[in-house]
């Protein structure tokens, strides 16, 4: 890369000025670490690092038109990796990308949602409220969980986008009634993250995940200002997960069994109480206590009981479908066969799955 004179720098800045950029000018040096804003006219000077070049190629549309400057010479060329790797330019100018062309900018998503909610937008989107959208937030979350369990990166990308849509859409609805907007959501999140991580943004120390959890509980206790440590847990959580969260909070203040043996003894006690229950109401109550204790056992064994049960559900479905297929291959209707035959094919299905 040849050294550039002050006159060349002035000429480069004039090039940016002459492009009539309406959003200001971003001046960057290719050898420094930087963060791009494609919606702003951007001027880059000096050597381009591989990381910066990769960032430009990712954030700008394919073959985006740019200008390069060598001395007094200006030339328009397409944006390519080869051009960025070249040493045949002194300066490059990236014209601003409109939100409509920049699909990797949060502001584009916000603008899209605003247009969907506008009077001339989509009738379905305009009709939505926080309450009507609530089921979709839960549904999208479970769909994302399924893709995580399937280890499907592409599926995760799509489903996490659907969750983000819910966040931005709720924020747009709140903005219309002057409650808050997406930037208020971001602001409160950042403040919470910084406040709850004094071991990262402050002077406190935390060496293990357990240390962090203890500090979190102490911080959240101060935030509750004397309220019960059980306050703030969303009751809409799935029952197993809700039980696990309740028990974790109790454990954080020392209300817990010291060993797994203690939990197993409690489980046997609850089973015995169920056996002694006489009314349906008491049986239901004792059965709930058994499940609650099983969740506690899973927690002591570092087992995520929600995922563990979901995995068991999936295994049962897979095995049942396999049994259906085996019966069908023998011309046997599952609706008309006897219990002994079902048990035989169920065990066969189990053996096949074990050998997989």
Secondary structure, DSSP 4 states (H G I P E B T S, - for coil): -----HHHHHHHHHHHHHTT-SS-EEEEETTS-----TTSEEEEESPPPHHHHHHHHHHS-TT-EEEEEETTEEEEEE--HHHHH-SS-SEEEEPPPPTTT-TT-HHHHHHHHHHHHSTTS-HHHHH--HHHHHHHHHHHHHHHHHHHHTT-HHHHHHHHHHHHHHHHHHHHHHHHTTS--HHHHHHHHHHHHHHT-HHHHSS----SHHHHHHHHHHHHHHHTTT--TTTT--TTS-HHHHHHHHHHHHHHTT-S-SSHHHHHHHHHHHHHHHHH--SHHHHHHHHHHHHHHHHHHHHHTT--HHHHHHHHHHHHHHHHHHHHHHHHHTT--TTTS-HHHHHHHHHHHHHHHHH-
